[in-house]
Amino acid sequence: MPRLSVLLQNNHYDILTQSQEDLHFEGVYATDLLSTAIKHMKPDMALITMISSNSTLNLALMLDFNLIILTKDAEVSDSFIQKAIIEEITLVKTDYLTHEVIVDMVKRGIL
């Protein structure tokens, strides 16, 4: 099972919220269409997206996942980070594009 701590060993990733423990996730789903995530995500997956809105956090709560990886073009507000902290959702920001995150994870054996 992939671990957040392994992902963060690459300096292209920055954690925006504090994870309370060494977070594990079971695969990833990458999309910028949150409606498709509703159909395809399973609990404990990580979402890779550039959408940093309350809808993304609400989706995480609804589908029971707690790791969101925000890609290069995501603009992240302080209020978004604060809501994620309150809801215990871990946010990670990267300068990679979505496909580069997946390639990185495969190359490093995370996926």
Buried (B, 14 or more C-beta within 10 A) or exposed (E): EBEBEEBBEBEBBEBBBEBEEEBEBEBBBBBBEBEEBEEEBEEBBBBBBBBBBEEBBEBBEEBEBBBBBBBBEBEEEEEBBEBBBEEEBBBBBBEBBBEBBBEBBEEEEBB
